[in-house]
Amino acid sequence: MGGIVYTIIIGAVIGVLARFFKPGADPMGWILTILLGIAGAYVGSYISGMLGLGGAITGFIVSIICAIVLLFLYEIIRSKTAKR
């Protein structure tokens, strides 16, 4: 049970930092921010493991970068569906 709570907390922190570092307004709620952060953390840990980058700080930074990329992808998908 503690692992789920830890994942939600880390996902929230990464999601909030990604939204902070990415310029522009992001019209999404806190649940979507947490999901974005969790996805960024998983993708970031996978990529940092593939590249052989060790350390918690490096993985955290890569996770934030991946969450920012996912945020850009979310905005692209949302703008395409909104125009229809």
C-alpha positions in Angstrom: 0.0 0.0 0.0 2.9 2.3 0.7 4.2 1.9 -2.8 1.0 3.2 -4.3 1.0 6.3 -2.1 4.7 6.9 -2.9 4.0 6.6 -6.6 1.1 9.1 -6.3 3.2 11.6 -4.3 6.2 11.4 -6.7 3.9 11.6 -9.7 2.3 14.7 -8.3 5.7 16.4 -7.6 7.0 15.5 -11.1 3.8 16.6 -12.8 3.7 20.0 -10.9 7.4 20.6 -11.8 6.8 19.7 -15.4 3.9 22.2 -15.6 6.0 24.8 -13.8 9.0 24.5 -16.2 6.8 24.3 -19.4 5.8 27.8 -20.6 2.1 28.6 -21.3 -1.2 27.8 -19.7 -2.1 24.1 -19.1 -5.8 23.7 -18.6 -5.8 20.4 -16.8 -6.8 19.3 -13.3 -4.7 17.9 -10.5 -5.6 14.2 -11.3 -4.4 14.6 -14.8 -1.3 16.3 -13.5 -0.6 13.3 -11.2 -1.1 10.9 -14.0 1.2 12.9 -16.3 3.8 12.9 -13.5 3.5 9.1 -13.0 3.8 8.4 -16.7 6.8 10.7 -16.9 8.4 9.0 -14.0 8.0 5.6 -15.5 9.2 6.6 -19.0 12.1 8.6 -17.4 13.3 5.7 -15.3 13.1 3.4 -18.3 15.1 5.8 -20.5 17.7 6.6 -17.8 18.1 2.8 -17.2 18.6 2.2 -20.9 21.2 5.0 -21.1 23.0 3.7 -18.1 22.5 6.9 -16.1 22.7 6.0 -12.4 21.6 8.0 -9.5 18.4 9.3 -8.1 18.9 12.9 -9.0 19.6 12.0 -12.7 16.5 9.8 -12.9 14.4 12.5 -11.3 15.6 15.1 -13.9 15.0 12.7 -16.8 11.6 12.0 -15.4 10.7 15.7 -15.3 12.0 16.1 -18.9 9.9 13.1 -20.0 6.8 14.6 -18.3 7.4 17.9 -20.1 7.5 16.0 -23.4 4.3 14.2 -22.5 2.7 17.5 -21.6 3.5 18.8 -25.1 2.1 15.7 -26.6 -1.1 16.1 -24.5 -1.5 19.6 -25.8 -1.1 18.6 -29.4 -3.6 15.8 -29.1 -6.0 18.1 -27.2 -5.8 20.9 -29.8 -6.5 18.4 -32.6 -9.6 17.0 -31.0 -10.8 20.5 -30.0 -10.7 21.7 -33.6 -13.1 19.0 -34.9 
